Amino acid sequence: LLTDIASTEKGRFYPSLLEDLFPIMRGYITDGTNFLDLGSGDGRIVFLASALGANATGVEYDQKLVEQSRMALSSLSAASGSDPVIDASRTNIVHGDYFEMGFSDYDVLFYFGEGGTYDQDKLKQKIRDEMNPAAKLLYTWEKNPFPGLELEGMWTLYPVEKKVIPVVSVYRQFRNQEH
């Protein structure tokens, strides 16, 4: 898996620390949760969601990252012989553009905020428009609000380049849709 921030054609890839995300994701993912990672990079978040029992999908535009994800998926689903680390039948890496797919079938969306796409406003609007009313958005970055969604919880993570302390903010649709 990658360890450095990398620029791609559509945005930037930020490697997430799974040990920081595990307790948060465990609180929102149960067996059968439909999970979507928007800009899945090397697949690590998708694999964690799958290991927690989700039907996990990652969509990534960069072909090299997709190939790396699929190789890792093959290794993880074949590891330990008859007891693989993750179930490949419920883990999917899609090579594509998340602007061209729907979000309404997913219970949990994951997005590593600012910089993950060069068109933040368009993505935020798409999430607001298409997110299932019962779904949660796990949004990782600074403590910036996600306009149009209601904050449910926030966890501080690790410093990046000793400048920013990213957080995971969990958002949902407003309970009172008049907002």
N, C-alpha and C positions, 0 to 999 in steps of 0.2 A: 504494500500500500504506500501511497505517496506521503511524504512528510513536509513538503514545502508548498507555499502558496504558488499557484500557477495561473497565468493569464491564458484564456482561451478565446476563440472567435466571438462567443456570445457573452462572456463574463469572466469571473475569476473563480478558481477552485480554492477553497480553504479546507485543509484537512482537519476534521473534527476529532476530538479526543473522546473515544467511546466510553472510557471510565467516568467521564464527567456527564455524559448524556444518558448513560444506562439507568440511573435511578429515576430520572425524569420520564424517559420513554416507557419504563416499566409501569409507571403510573397511568399511562394513557393507552397502552397496547395490551390487549388480551388475545386469546386464541380467536382467530377469525376476523380480527380488525383489518379493514382494508386501508392500507398505508401507502402514501405516495411521497417520494422524495423528489422535489423539484430541483433539478440540477444535481444529480446523484454522484457526480465525480467518480471516485474509484469504487463506489458501492458500499462503503463501510456502514453507512447509516441504514441502507436497505438490508444488509446482512444482519445487523443488530435487530431491526424490526422483525425480520423473519425468525431469528432465533428466539424472540419473545412470543412468537406464535402468530404474527400477522401474515396476511396475504400481502406481501411487500413488493411494490413496484418502484423502480427508480427510472427516471427519464433524464437522459444526458445527451447533449448535442455533440460534444467533442468525441470523434471516432476513437482516438487513442484511449481516452478514459473509458469508453464503452468496452473496448477490447480488453483493457486491464480488468474491468469489473467482471466481465464474463469469464476470464481466466480464473479470477479469484473465486467466483461462484462455482465453477467446475471443481476447483480444489477443495473448497469448503463443503460442498455437497458430496464429495467422494471421500473426505477424510474419515478416519476411524472405521473404515470398512462398512459394516452394517449399521453403524451409529454415526451418521454424518453430523457435522456441526450445524448445518442448516438444511432445510428441506427445499430442494431445487424446484419442486412442483408448485410451491407457493412463493417463489422468489423470481422476479422478472426484471431484467435490465432492458430498457427500451432505448434504442438509438433514435432520437427525434427531438422535436422542439415542443416544450410544454405549452407554448402558446397555441399549438394546434391540437391539443387534447382537452377533454373535459375533466373537471375536478369533482363533480357532484356525486360520484360513486364511492368516494373515499371518506373514511371515518376520521383519519388523521393525515394532515399534510405537514411536511417538514420542509422548511426553506432556510438556508443560511444567508440571511439578509443582504445588506448593502454590498454591492459589488458582484453578487452571484449572477446578475444579469445587468446589461447596460441599459435596460428599459424598466426600471423599478416601478414607475408610475403605472405603466401598462400591466405589469404583473400584479401589482396590488389591486388594481381595479378588477382584473380577471378573478383573483381569489375572492374578493368581496362578492362579485356577481355569481360565481359558480360554486362556492363552497356549500356543501350540504349543511342545512340549518343545525343539525346535531353534531357536526364535525368540529374538530379542534385543529388549530394551526399552531405548530411548534415553530416559532420564528426566532432564529438565533442571530443576535448581533448586539448592538448597543441598546441602551434603554430608551430608544426612540419609539413613540407610540405607532401603532398600525392603524391609520385612520379608517373609520367605518366598522371596526370590529371591537368587541368588548374584551378587555384584559381579564383573564381568569387567574393567572399566577405568573410569578417571575422568579428565576433562579440565576444567581451569579455564577459564572464559570471561571475561566482561567484568563490571565493576561495574554494578549497577542502583541508581540514586539514591545512589551512593557509600556504601551501607550493606551490601549483600550481594554476594558474588562467586558468581554461579551457576556450576554445573558441569554437564557432561553425564556422567551415570553410565550405564554399559552393564551391564544385568543379563541373566541367563539363569536358567532353571530349575536347581535344584541337580542336579549330576551324580549325587550319591548322594541319592535321593529320601527318605531317612530323616529329613532335616532338617525 
